[in-house]
């Protein structure tokens, strides 16, 4: 093969390569255009979906929902406050009753002390009870014979 034929064959290969490159570029442009159209369609669909969601949310979130939620929370809080107040009133009532019983017990204690009664603490079944010394030799009184005369100190 001489130099001219070599050059001619190289030019033919170059032309083929140029044709293939041009076809490839044209194909790439078509694919890019097609992808661009698909992207625009996707963006448009996405925008429509977002607008639809915003419209649905705007129509779903009403002041009535906020009001209902507030009222439910208010009523639950009111129930807790009412029951707390009632429970505290019961506690206060119990405390007042214990104070009255304590005053009566103290008055009885002072009355026994004034009569010189021998007061002490007795244990029975593991519990402490107030005790007073009585004179059993004088006998018992009352319907059930459970009343005795105090034994002074």
Phi and psi in radians as a Rosetta constraint file:
Dihedral C 1 N 2 CA 2 C 2 CIRCULARHARMONIC -1.579 0.35
Dihedral N 2 CA 2 C 2 N 3 CIRCULARHARMONIC 3.131 0.35
Dihedral C 2 N 3 CA 3 C 3 CIRCULARHARMONIC -1.172 0.35
Dihedral N 3 CA 3 C 3 N 4 CIRCULARHARMONIC -0.631 0.35
Dihedral C 3 N 4 CA 4 C 4 CIRCULARHARMONIC -1.159 0.35
Dihedral N 4 CA 4 C 4 N 5 CIRCULARHARMONIC -0.730 0.35
Dihedral C 4 N 5 CA 5 C 5 CIRCULARHARMONIC -1.166 0.35
Dihedral N 5 CA 5 C 5 N 6 CIRCULARHARMONIC -0.664 0.35
Dihedral C 5 N 6 CA 6 C 6 CIRCULARHARMONIC -1.105 0.35
Dihedral N 6 CA 6 C 6 N 7 CIRCULARHARMONIC -0.744 0.35
Dihedral C 6 N 7 CA 7 C 7 CIRCULARHARMONIC -1.142 0.35
Dihedral N 7 CA 7 C 7 N 8 CIRCULARHARMONIC -0.749 0.35
Dihedral C 7 N 8 CA 8 C 8 CIRCULARHARMONIC -1.090 0.35
Dihedral N 8 CA 8 C 8 N 9 CIRCULARHARMONIC -0.769 0.35
Dihedral C 8 N 9 CA 9 C 9 CIRCULARHARMONIC -1.151 0.35
Dihedral N 9 CA 9 C 9 N 10 CIRCULARHARMONIC -0.650 0.35
Dihedral C 9 N 10 CA 10 C 10 CIRCULARHARMONIC -1.142 0.35
Dihedral N 10 CA 10 C 10 N 11 CIRCULARHARMONIC -0.661 0.35
Dihedral C 10 N 11 CA 11 C 11 CIRCULARHARMONIC -1.182 0.35
Dihedral N 11 CA 11 C 11 N 12 CIRCULARHARMONIC -0.653 0.35
Dihedral C 11 N 12 CA 12 C 12 CIRCULARHARMONIC -1.136 0.35
Dihedral N 12 CA 12 C 12 N 13 CIRCULARHARMONIC -0.759 0.35
Dihedral C 12 N 13 CA 13 C 13 CIRCULARHARMONIC -1.110 0.35
Dihedral N 13 CA 13 C 13 N 14 CIRCULARHARMONIC -0.705 0.35
Dihedral C 13 N 14 CA 14 C 14 CIRCULARHARMONIC -1.124 0.35
Dihedral N 14 CA 14 C 14 N 15 CIRCULARHARMONIC -0.722 0.35
Dihedral C 14 N 15 CA 15 C 15 CIRCULARHARMONIC -1.123 0.35
Dihedral N 15 CA 15 C 15 N 16 CIRCULARHARMONIC -0.765 0.35
Dihedral C 15 N 16 CA 16 C 16 CIRCULARHARMONIC -1.049 0.35
Dihedral N 16 CA 16 C 16 N 17 CIRCULARHARMONIC -0.742 0.35
Dihedral C 16 N 17 CA 17 C 17 CIRCULARHARMONIC -1.116 0.35
Dihedral N 17 CA 17 C 17 N 18 CIRCULARHARMONIC -0.714 0.35
Dihedral C 17 N 18 CA 18 C 18 CIRCULARHARMONIC -1.133 0.35
Dihedral N 18 CA 18 C 18 N 19 CIRCULARHARMONIC -0.701 0.35
Dihedral C 18 N 19 CA 19 C 19 CIRCULARHARMONIC -1.143 0.35
Dihedral N 19 CA 19 C 19 N 20 CIRCULARHARMONIC -0.804 0.35
Dihedral C 19 N 20 CA 20 C 20 CIRCULARHARMONIC -1.081 0.35
Dihedral N 20 CA 20 C 20 N 21 CIRCULARHARMONIC -0.723 0.35
Dihedral C 20 N 21 CA 21 C 21 CIRCULARHARMONIC -1.121 0.35
Dihedral N 21 CA 21 C 21 N 22 CIRCULARHARMONIC -0.735 0.35
Dihedral C 21 N 22 CA 22 C 22 CIRCULARHARMONIC -1.117 0.35
Dihedral N 22 CA 22 C 22 N 23 CIRCULARHARMONIC -0.756 0.35
Dihedral C 22 N 23 CA 23 C 23 CIRCULARHARMONIC -1.107 0.35
Dihedral N 23 CA 23 C 23 N 24 CIRCULARHARMONIC -0.735 0.35
Dihedral C 23 N 24 CA 24 C 24 CIRCULARHARMONIC -1.095 0.35
Dihedral N 24 CA 24 C 24 N 25 CIRCULARHARMONIC -0.744 0.35
Dihedral C 24 N 25 CA 25 C 25 CIRCULARHARMONIC -1.128 0.35
Dihedral N 25 CA 25 C 25 N 26 CIRCULARHARMONIC -0.726 0.35
Dihedral C 25 N 26 CA 26 C 26 CIRCULARHARMONIC -1.090 0.35
Dihedral N 26 CA 26 C 26 N 27 CIRCULARHARMONIC -0.750 0.35
Dihedral C 26 N 27 CA 27 C 27 CIRCULARHARMONIC -1.100 0.35
Dihedral N 27 CA 27 C 27 N 28 CIRCULARHARMONIC -0.744 0.35
Dihedral C 27 N 28 CA 28 C 28 CIRCULARHARMONIC -1.068 0.35
Dihedral N 28 CA 28 C 28 N 29 CIRCULARHARMONIC -0.724 0.35
Dihedral C 28 N 29 CA 29 C 29 CIRCULARHARMONIC -1.110 0.35
Dihedral N 29 CA 29 C 29 N 30 CIRCULARHARMONIC -0.715 0.35
Dihedral C 29 N 30 CA 30 C 30 CIRCULARHARMONIC -1.103 0.35
Dihedral N 30 CA 30 C 30 N 31 CIRCULARHARMONIC -0.769 0.35
Dihedral C 30 N 31 CA 31 C 31 CIRCULARHARMONIC -1.145 0.35
Dihedral N 31 CA 31 C 31 N 32 CIRCULARHARMONIC -0.700 0.35
Dihedral C 31 N 32 CA 32 C 32 CIRCULARHARMONIC -1.120 0.35
Dihedral N 32 CA 32 C 32 N 33 CIRCULARHARMONIC -0.728 0.35
Dihedral C 32 N 33 CA 33 C 33 CIRCULARHARMONIC -1.112 0.35
Dihedral N 33 CA 33 C 33 N 34 CIRCULARHARMONIC -0.748 0.35
Dihedral C 33 N 34 CA 34 C 34 CIRCULARHARMONIC -1.111 0.35
Dihedral N 34 CA 34 C 34 N 35 CIRCULARHARMONIC -0.769 0.35
Dihedral C 34 N 35 CA 35 C 35 CIRCULARHARMONIC -1.108 0.35
Dihedral N 35 CA 35 C 35 N 36 CIRCULARHARMONIC -0.659 0.35
Dihedral C 35 N 36 CA 36 C 36 CIRCULARHARMONIC -1.109 0.35
Dihedral N 36 CA 36 C 36 N 37 CIRCULARHARMONIC -0.726 0.35
Dihedral C 36 N 37 CA 37 C 37 CIRCULARHARMONIC -1.122 0.35
Dihedral N 37 CA 37 C 37 N 38 CIRCULARHARMONIC -0.744 0.35
Dihedral C 37 N 38 CA 38 C 38 CIRCULARHARMONIC -1.138 0.35
Dihedral N 38 CA 38 C 38 N 39 CIRCULARHARMONIC -0.696 0.35
Dihedral C 38 N 39 CA 39 C 39 CIRCULARHARMONIC -1.112 0.35
Dihedral N 39 CA 39 C 39 N 40 CIRCULARHARMONIC -0.769 0.35
Dihedral C 39 N 40 CA 40 C 40 CIRCULARHARMONIC -1.084 0.35
Dihedral N 40 CA 40 C 40 N 41 CIRCULARHARMONIC -0.689 0.35
Dihedral C 40 N 41 CA 41 C 41 CIRCULARHARMONIC -1.142 0.35
Dihedral N 41 CA 41 C 41 N 42 CIRCULARHARMONIC -0.740 0.35
Dihedral C 41 N 42 CA 42 C 42 CIRCULARHARMONIC -1.108 0.35
Dihedral N 42 CA 42 C 42 N 43 CIRCULARHARMONIC -0.765 0.35
Dihedral C 42 N 43 CA 43 C 43 CIRCULARHARMONIC -1.100 0.35
Dihedral N 43 CA 43 C 43 N 44 CIRCULARHARMONIC -0.727 0.35
Dihedral C 43 N 44 CA 44 C 44 CIRCULARHARMONIC -1.128 0.35
Dihedral N 44 CA 44 C 44 N 45 CIRCULARHARMONIC -0.769 0.35
Dihedral C 44 N 45 CA 45 C 45 CIRCULARHARMONIC -1.125 0.35
Dihedral N 45 CA 45 C 45 N 46 CIRCULARHARMONIC -0.724 0.35
Dihedral C 45 N 46 CA 46 C 46 CIRCULARHARMONIC -1.091 0.35
Dihedral N 46 CA 46 C 46 N 47 CIRCULARHARMONIC -0.761 0.35
Dihedral C 46 N 47 CA 47 C 47 CIRCULARHARMONIC -1.089 0.35
Dihedral N 47 CA 47 C 47 N 48 CIRCULARHARMONIC -0.735 0.35
Dihedral C 47 N 48 CA 48 C 48 CIRCULARHARMONIC -1.111 0.35
Dihedral N 48 CA 48 C 48 N 49 CIRCULARHARMONIC -0.741 0.35
Dihedral C 48 N 49 CA 49 C 49 CIRCULARHARMONIC -1.115 0.35
Dihedral N 49 CA 49 C 49 N 50 CIRCULARHARMONIC -0.766 0.35
Dihedral C 49 N 50 CA 50 C 50 CIRCULARHARMONIC -1.093 0.35
Dihedral N 50 CA 50 C 50 N 51 CIRCULARHARMONIC -0.736 0.35
Dihedral C 50 N 51 CA 51 C 51 CIRCULARHARMONIC -1.118 0.35
Dihedral N 51 CA 51 C 51 N 52 CIRCULARHARMONIC -0.683 0.35
Dihedral C 51 N 52 CA 52 C 52 CIRCULARHARMONIC -1.117 0.35
Dihedral N 52 CA 52 C 52 N 53 CIRCULARHARMONIC -0.752 0.35
Dihedral C 52 N 53 CA 53 C 53 CIRCULARHARMONIC -1.102 0.35
Dihedral N 53 CA 53 C 53 N 54 CIRCULARHARMONIC -0.747 0.35
Dihedral C 53 N 54 CA 54 C 54 CIRCULARHARMONIC -1.090 0.35
Dihedral N 54 CA 54 C 54 N 55 CIRCULARHARMONIC -0.709 0.35
Dihedral C 54 N 55 CA 55 C 55 CIRCULARHARMONIC -1.121 0.35
Dihedral N 55 CA 55 C 55 N 56 CIRCULARHARMONIC -0.746 0.35
Dihedral C 55 N 56 CA 56 C 56 CIRCULARHARMONIC -1.130 0.35
Dihedral N 56 CA 56 C 56 N 57 CIRCULARHARMONIC -0.735 0.35
Dihedral C 56 N 57 CA 57 C 57 CIRCULARHARMONIC -1.150 0.35
Dihedral N 57 CA 57 C 57 N 58 CIRCULARHARMONIC -0.695 0.35
Dihedral C 57 N 58 CA 58 C 58 CIRCULARHARMONIC -1.118 0.35
Dihedral N 58 CA 58 C 58 N 59 CIRCULARHARMONIC -0.636 0.35
Dihedral C 58 N 59 CA 59 C 59 CIRCULARHARMONIC -1.389 0.35
Dihedral N 59 CA 59 C 59 N 60 CIRCULARHARMONIC -0.435 0.35
Dihedral C 59 N 60 CA 60 C 60 CIRCULARHARMONIC -1.424 0.35
Dihedral N 60 CA 60 C 60 N 61 CIRCULARHARMONIC -0.672 0.35
Dihedral C 60 N 61 CA 61 C 61 CIRCULARHARMONIC -1.499 0.35
Dihedral N 61 CA 61 C 61 N 62 CIRCULARHARMONIC 1.674 0.35
Dihedral C 61 N 62 CA 62 C 62 CIRCULARHARMONIC -1.871 0.35
Dihedral N 62 CA 62 C 62 N 63 CIRCULARHARMONIC 2.880 0.35
Dihedral C 62 N 63 CA 63 C 63 CIRCULARHARMONIC -1.165 0.35
Dihedral N 63 CA 63 C 63 N 64 CIRCULARHARMONIC -0.402 0.35
Dihedral C 63 N 64 CA 64 C 64 CIRCULARHARMONIC -1.136 0.35
Dihedral N 64 CA 64 C 64 N 65 CIRCULARHARMONIC -0.632 0.35
Dihedral C 64 N 65 CA 65 C 65 CIRCULARHARMONIC -1.131 0.35
Dihedral N 65 CA 65 C 65 N 66 CIRCULARHARMONIC -0.741 0.35
Dihedral C 65 N 66 CA 66 C 66 CIRCULARHARMONIC -1.121 0.35
Dihedral N 66 CA 66 C 66 N 67 CIRCULARHARMONIC -0.746 0.35
Dihedral C 66 N 67 CA 67 C 67 CIRCULARHARMONIC -1.109 0.35
Dihedral N 67 CA 67 C 67 N 68 CIRCULARHARMONIC -0.753 0.35
Dihedral C 67 N 68 CA 68 C 68 CIRCULARHARMONIC -1.110 0.35
Dihedral N 68 CA 68 C 68 N 69 CIRCULARHARMONIC -0.758 0.35
Dihedral C 68 N 69 CA 69 C 69 CIRCULARHARMONIC -1.074 0.35
Dihedral N 69 CA 69 C 69 N 70 CIRCULARHARMONIC -0.751 0.35
Dihedral C 69 N 70 CA 70 C 70 CIRCULARHARMONIC -1.078 0.35
Dihedral N 70 CA 70 C 70 N 71 CIRCULARHARMONIC -0.788 0.35
Dihedral C 70 N 71 CA 71 C 71 CIRCULARHARMONIC -1.119 0.35
Dihedral N 71 CA 71 C 71 N 72 CIRCULARHARMONIC -0.715 0.35
Dihedral C 71 N 72 CA 72 C 72 CIRCULARHARMONIC -1.086 0.35
Dihedral N 72 CA 72 C 72 N 73 CIRCULARHARMONIC -0.823 0.35
Dihedral C 72 N 73 CA 73 C 73 CIRCULARHARMONIC -1.074 0.35
Dihedral N 73 CA 73 C 73 N 74 CIRCULARHARMONIC -0.700 0.35
Dihedral C 73 N 74 CA 74 C 74 CIRCULARHARMONIC -1.103 0.35
Dihedral N 74 CA 74 C 74 N 75 CIRCULARHARMONIC -0.795 0.35
Dihedral C 74 N 75 CA 75 C 75 CIRCULARHARMONIC -1.172 0.35
Dihedral N 75 CA 75 C 75 N 76 CIRCULARHARMONIC -0.672 0.35
Dihedral C 75 N 76 CA 76 C 76 CIRCULARHARMONIC -1.112 0.35
Dihedral N 76 CA 76 C 76 N 77 CIRCULARHARMONIC -0.764 0.35
Dihedral C 76 N 77 CA 77 C 77 CIRCULARHARMONIC -1.106 0.35
Dihedral N 77 CA 77 C 77 N 78 CIRCULARHARMONIC -0.709 0.35
Dihedral C 77 N 78 CA 78 C 78 CIRCULARHARMONIC -1.102 0.35
Dihedral N 78 CA 78 C 78 N 79 CIRCULARHARMONIC -0.695 0.35
Dihedral C 78 N 79 CA 79 C 79 CIRCULARHARMONIC -1.074 0.35
Dihedral N 79 CA 79 C 79 N 80 CIRCULARHARMONIC -0.784 0.35
Dihedral C 79 N 80 CA 80 C 80 CIRCULARHARMONIC -1.081 0.35
Dihedral N 80 CA 80 C 80 N 81 CIRCULARHARMONIC -0.739 0.35
Dihedral C 80 N 81 CA 81 C 81 CIRCULARHARMONIC -1.141 0.35
Dihedral N 81 CA 81 C 81 N 82 CIRCULARHARMONIC -0.755 0.35
Dihedral C 81 N 82 CA 82 C 82 CIRCULARHARMONIC -1.125 0.35
Dihedral N 82 CA 82 C 82 N 83 CIRCULARHARMONIC -0.806 0.35
Dihedral C 82 N 83 CA 83 C 83 CIRCULARHARMONIC -1.157 0.35
Dihedral N 83 CA 83 C 83 N 84 CIRCULARHARMONIC -0.642 0.35
Dihedral C 83 N 84 CA 84 C 84 CIRCULARHARMONIC -1.108 0.35
Dihedral N 84 CA 84 C 84 N 85 CIRCULARHARMONIC -0.737 0.35
Dihedral C 84 N 85 CA 85 C 85 CIRCULARHARMONIC -1.119 0.35
Dihedral N 85 CA 85 C 85 N 86 CIRCULARHARMONIC -0.787 0.35
Dihedral C 85 N 86 CA 86 C 86 CIRCULARHARMONIC -1.073 0.35
Dihedral N 86 CA 86 C 86 N 87 CIRCULARHARMONIC -0.737 0.35
Dihedral C 86 N 87 CA 87 C 87 CIRCULARHARMONIC -1.139 0.35
Dihedral N 87 CA 87 C 87 N 88 CIRCULARHARMONIC -0.706 0.35
Dihedral C 87 N 88 CA 88 C 88 CIRCULARHARMONIC -1.151 0.35
Dihedral N 88 CA 88 C 88 N 89 CIRCULARHARMONIC -0.609 0.35
Dihedral C 88 N 89 CA 89 C 89 CIRCULARHARMONIC -1.138 0.35
Dihedral N 89 CA 89 C 89 N 90 CIRCULARHARMONIC -0.682 0.35
Dihedral C 89 N 90 CA 90 C 90 CIRCULARHARMONIC -1.108 0.35
Dihedral N 90 CA 90 C 90 N 91 CIRCULARHARMONIC -0.730 0.35
Dihedral C 90 N 91 CA 91 C 91 CIRCULARHARMONIC -1.110 0.35
Dihedral N 91 CA 91 C 91 N 92 CIRCULARHARMONIC -0.744 0.35
Dihedral C 91 N 92 CA 92 C 92 CIRCULARHARMONIC -1.099 0.35
Dihedral N 92 CA 92 C 92 N 93 CIRCULARHARMONIC -0.713 0.35
Dihedral C 92 N 93 CA 93 C 93 CIRCULARHARMONIC -1.081 0.35
Dihedral N 93 CA 93 C 93 N 94 CIRCULARHARMONIC -0.778 0.35
Dihedral C 93 N 94 CA 94 C 94 CIRCULARHARMONIC -1.107 0.35
Dihedral N 94 CA 94 C 94 N 95 CIRCULARHARMONIC -0.717 0.35
Dihedral C 94 N 95 CA 95 C 95 CIRCULARHARMONIC -1.110 0.35
Dihedral N 95 CA 95 C 95 N 96 CIRCULARHARMONIC -0.749 0.35
Dihedral C 95 N 96 CA 96 C 96 CIRCULARHARMONIC -1.096 0.35
Dihedral N 96 CA 96 C 96 N 97 CIRCULARHARMONIC -0.704 0.35
Dihedral C 96 N 97 CA 97 C 97 CIRCULARHARMONIC -1.119 0.35
Dihedral N 97 CA 97 C 97 N 98 CIRCULARHARMONIC -0.755 0.35
Dihedral C 97 N 98 CA 98 C 98 CIRCULARHARMONIC -1.111 0.35
Dihedral N 98 CA 98 C 98 N 99 CIRCULARHARMONIC -0.640 0.35
Dihedral C 98 N 99 CA 99 C 99 CIRCULARHARMONIC -1.136 0.35
Dihedral N 99 CA 99 C 99 N 100 CIRCULARHARMONIC -0.734 0.35
Dihedral C 99 N 100 CA 100 C 100 CIRCULARHARMONIC -1.104 0.35
Dihedral N 100 CA 100 C 100 N 101 CIRCULARHARMONIC -0.778 0.35
Dihedral C 100 N 101 CA 101 C 101 CIRCULARHARMONIC -1.106 0.35
Dihedral N 101 CA 101 C 101 N 102 CIRCULARHARMONIC -0.655 0.35
Dihedral C 101 N 102 CA 102 C 102 CIRCULARHARMONIC -1.138 0.35
Dihedral N 102 CA 102 C 102 N 103 CIRCULARHARMONIC -0.718 0.35
Dihedral C 102 N 103 CA 103 C 103 CIRCULARHARMONIC -1.136 0.35
Dihedral N 103 CA 103 C 103 N 104 CIRCULARHARMONIC -0.723 0.35
Dihedral C 103 N 104 CA 104 C 104 CIRCULARHARMONIC -1.115 0.35
Dihedral N 104 CA 104 C 104 N 105 CIRCULARHARMONIC -0.777 0.35
Dihedral C 104 N 105 CA 105 C 105 CIRCULARHARMONIC -1.099 0.35
Dihedral N 105 CA 105 C 105 N 106 CIRCULARHARMONIC -0.693 0.35
Dihedral C 105 N 106 CA 106 C 106 CIRCULARHARMONIC -1.166 0.35
Dihedral N 106 CA 106 C 106 N 107 CIRCULARHARMONIC -0.693 0.35
Dihedral C 106 N 107 CA 107 C 107 CIRCULARHARMONIC -1.130 0.35
Dihedral N 107 CA 107 C 107 N 108 CIRCULARHARMONIC -0.730 0.35
Dihedral C 107 N 108 CA 108 C 108 CIRCULARHARMONIC -1.103 0.35
Dihedral N 108 CA 108 C 108 N 109 CIRCULARHARMONIC -0.735 0.35
Dihedral C 108 N 109 CA 109 C 109 CIRCULARHARMONIC -1.065 0.35
Dihedral N 109 CA 109 C 109 N 110 CIRCULARHARMONIC -0.802 0.35
Dihedral C 109 N 110 CA 110 C 110 CIRCULARHARMONIC -1.138 0.35
Dihedral N 110 CA 110 C 110 N 111 CIRCULARHARMONIC -0.660 0.35
Dihedral C 110 N 111 CA 111 C 111 CIRCULARHARMONIC -1.126 0.35
Dihedral N 111 CA 111 C 111 N 112 CIRCULARHARMONIC -0.718 0.35
Dihedral C 111 N 112 CA 112 C 112 CIRCULARHARMONIC -1.177 0.35
Dihedral N 112 CA 112 C 112 N 113 CIRCULARHARMONIC -0.668 0.35
Dihedral C 112 N 113 CA 113 C 113 CIRCULARHARMONIC -1.108 0.35
Dihedral N 113 CA 113 C 113 N 114 CIRCULARHARMONIC -0.694 0.35
Dihedral C 113 N 114 CA 114 C 114 CIRCULARHARMONIC -1.105 0.35
Dihedral N 114 CA 114 C 114 N 115 CIRCULARHARMONIC -0.496 0.35
Dihedral C 114 N 115 CA 115 C 115 CIRCULARHARMONIC -1.596 0.35
Dihedral N 115 CA 115 C 115 N 116 CIRCULARHARMONIC 0.221 0.35
Dihedral C 115 N 116 CA 116 C 116 CIRCULARHARMONIC 1.000 0.35
Dihedral N 116 CA 116 C 116 N 117 CIRCULARHARMONIC 0.672 0.35
Dihedral C 116 N 117 CA 117 C 117 CIRCULARHARMONIC -1.294 0.35
Dihedral N 117 CA 117 C 117 N 118 CIRCULARHARMONIC 2.547 0.35
Dihedral C 117 N 118 CA 118 C 118 CIRCULARHARMONIC -1.526 0.35
Dihedral N 118 CA 118 C 118 N 119 CIRCULARHARMONIC 1.681 0.35
Dihedral C 118 N 119 CA 119 C 119 CIRCULARHARMONIC -1.651 0.35
Dihedral N 119 CA 119 C 119 N 120 CIRCULARHARMONIC 2.476 0.35
Dihedral C 119 N 120 CA 120 C 120 CIRCULARHARMONIC -2.710 0.35
Dihedral N 120 CA 120 C 120 N 121 CIRCULARHARMONIC -3.141 0.35
Dihedral C 120 N 121 CA 121 C 121 CIRCULARHARMONIC -1.962 0.35
Dihedral N 121 CA 121 C 121 N 122 CIRCULARHARMONIC 2.296 0.35
Dihedral C 121 N 122 CA 122 C 122 CIRCULARHARMONIC -2.036 0.35
Dihedral N 122 CA 122 C 122 N 123 CIRCULARHARMONIC 2.514 0.35
Dihedral C 122 N 123 CA 123 C 123 CIRCULARHARMONIC -1.803 0.35
Dihedral N 123 CA 123 C 123 N 124 CIRCULARHARMONIC 2.291 0.35
Dihedral C 123 N 124 CA 124 C 124 CIRCULARHARMONIC -2.470 0.35
Dihedral N 124 CA 124 C 124 N 125 CIRCULARHARMONIC 2.122 0.35
Dihedral C 124 N 125 CA 125 C 125 CIRCULARHARMONIC 0.959 0.35
Dihedral N 125 CA 125 C 125 N 126 CIRCULARHARMONIC 0.673 0.35
Dihedral C 125 N 126 CA 126 C 126 CIRCULARHARMONIC 1.414 0.35
Dihedral N 126 CA 126 C 126 N 127 CIRCULARHARMONIC 0.070 0.35
Dihedral C 126 N 127 CA 127 C 127 CIRCULARHARMONIC -2.026 0.35
Dihedral N 127 CA 127 C 127 N 128 CIRCULARHARMONIC 2.612 0.35
Dihedral C 127 N 128 CA 128 C 128 CIRCULARHARMONIC -1.643 0.35
Dihedral N 128 CA 128 C 128 N 129 CIRCULARHARMONIC 2.371 0.35
Dihedral C 128 N 129 CA 129 C 129 CIRCULARHARMONIC -2.296 0.35
Dihedral N 129 CA 129 C 129 N 130 CIRCULARHARMONIC 2.581 0.35
Dihedral C 129 N 130 CA 130 C 130 CIRCULARHARMONIC -1.289 0.35
Dihedral N 130 CA 130 C 130 N 131 CIRCULARHARMONIC 2.425 0.35
Dihedral C 130 N 131 CA 131 C 131 CIRCULARHARMONIC -2.244 0.35
Dihedral N 131 CA 131 C 131 N 132 CIRCULARHARMONIC 2.760 0.35
Dihedral C 131 N 132 CA 132 C 132 CIRCULARHARMONIC -2.418 0.35
Dihedral N 132 CA 132 C 132 N 133 CIRCULARHARMONIC 2.481 0.35
Dihedral C 132 N 133 CA 133 C 133 CIRCULARHARMONIC -1.409 0.35
Dihedral N 133 CA 133 C 133 N 134 CIRCULARHARMONIC 2.330 0.35
Dihedral C 133 N 134 CA 134 C 134 CIRCULARHARMONIC -2.180 0.35
Dihedral N 134 CA 134 C 134 N 135 CIRCULARHARMONIC 2.845 0.35
Dihedral C 134 N 135 CA 135 C 135 CIRCULARHARMONIC -1.727 0.35
Dihedral N 135 CA 135 C 135 N 136 CIRCULARHARMONIC 1.729 0.35
Dihedral C 135 N 136 CA 136 C 136 CIRCULARHARMONIC -1.314 0.35
Dihedral N 136 CA 136 C 136 N 137 CIRCULARHARMONIC -0.316 0.35
Dihedral C 136 N 137 CA 137 C 137 CIRCULARHARMONIC -1.208 0.35
Dihedral N 137 CA 137 C 137 N 138 CIRCULARHARMONIC -0.377 0.35
Dihedral C 137 N 138 CA 138 C 138 CIRCULARHARMONIC -1.442 0.35
Dihedral N 138 CA 138 C 138 N 139 CIRCULARHARMONIC -0.114 0.35
Dihedral C 138 N 139 CA 139 C 139 CIRCULARHARMONIC 1.681 0.35
Dihedral N 139 CA 139 C 139 N 140 CIRCULARHARMONIC 3.063 0.35
Dihedral C 139 N 140 CA 140 C 140 CIRCULARHARMONIC -1.994 0.35
Dihedral N 140 CA 140 C 140 N 141 CIRCULARHARMONIC 2.731 0.35
Dihedral C 140 N 141 CA 141 C 141 CIRCULARHARMONIC -2.241 0.35
Dihedral N 141 CA 141 C 141 N 142 CIRCULARHARMONIC 3.016 0.35
Dihedral C 141 N 142 CA 142 C 142 CIRCULARHARMONIC 1.617 0.35
Dihedral N 142 CA 142 C 142 N 143 CIRCULARHARMONIC 2.943 0.35
Dihedral C 142 N 143 CA 143 C 143 CIRCULARHARMONIC -1.082 0.35
Dihedral N 143 CA 143 C 143 N 144 CIRCULARHARMONIC -0.676 0.35
Dihedral C 143 N 144 CA 144 C 144 CIRCULARHARMONIC -1.774 0.35
Dihedral N 144 CA 144 C 144 N 145 CIRCULARHARMONIC 0.125 0.35
Dihedral C 144 N 145 CA 145 C 145 CIRCULARHARMONIC 1.015 0.35
Dihedral N 145 CA 145 C 145 N 146 CIRCULARHARMONIC 0.721 0.35
Dihedral C 145 N 146 CA 146 C 146 CIRCULARHARMONIC -2.047 0.35
Dihedral N 146 CA 146 C 146 N 147 CIRCULARHARMONIC 0.271 0.35
Dihedral C 146 N 147 CA 147 C 147 CIRCULARHARMONIC -1.971 0.35
Dihedral N 147 CA 147 C 147 N 148 CIRCULARHARMONIC 2.291 0.35
Dihedral C 147 N 148 CA 148 C 148 CIRCULARHARMONIC -2.246 0.35
Dihedral N 148 CA 148 C 148 N 149 CIRCULARHARMONIC 2.852 0.35
Dihedral C 148 N 149 CA 149 C 149 CIRCULARHARMONIC -1.490 0.35
Dihedral N 149 CA 149 C 149 N 150 CIRCULARHARMONIC 2.383 0.35
Dihedral C 149 N 150 CA 150 C 150 CIRCULARHARMONIC -1.177 0.35
Dihedral N 150 CA 150 C 150 N 151 CIRCULARHARMONIC 2.478 0.35
Dihedral C 150 N 151 CA 151 C 151 CIRCULARHARMONIC -1.711 0.35
Dihedral N 151 CA 151 C 151 N 152 CIRCULARHARMONIC 1.872 0.35
Dihedral C 151 N 152 CA 152 C 152 CIRCULARHARMONIC -1.166 0.35
Dihedral N 152 CA 152 C 152 N 153 CIRCULARHARMONIC 2.782 0.35
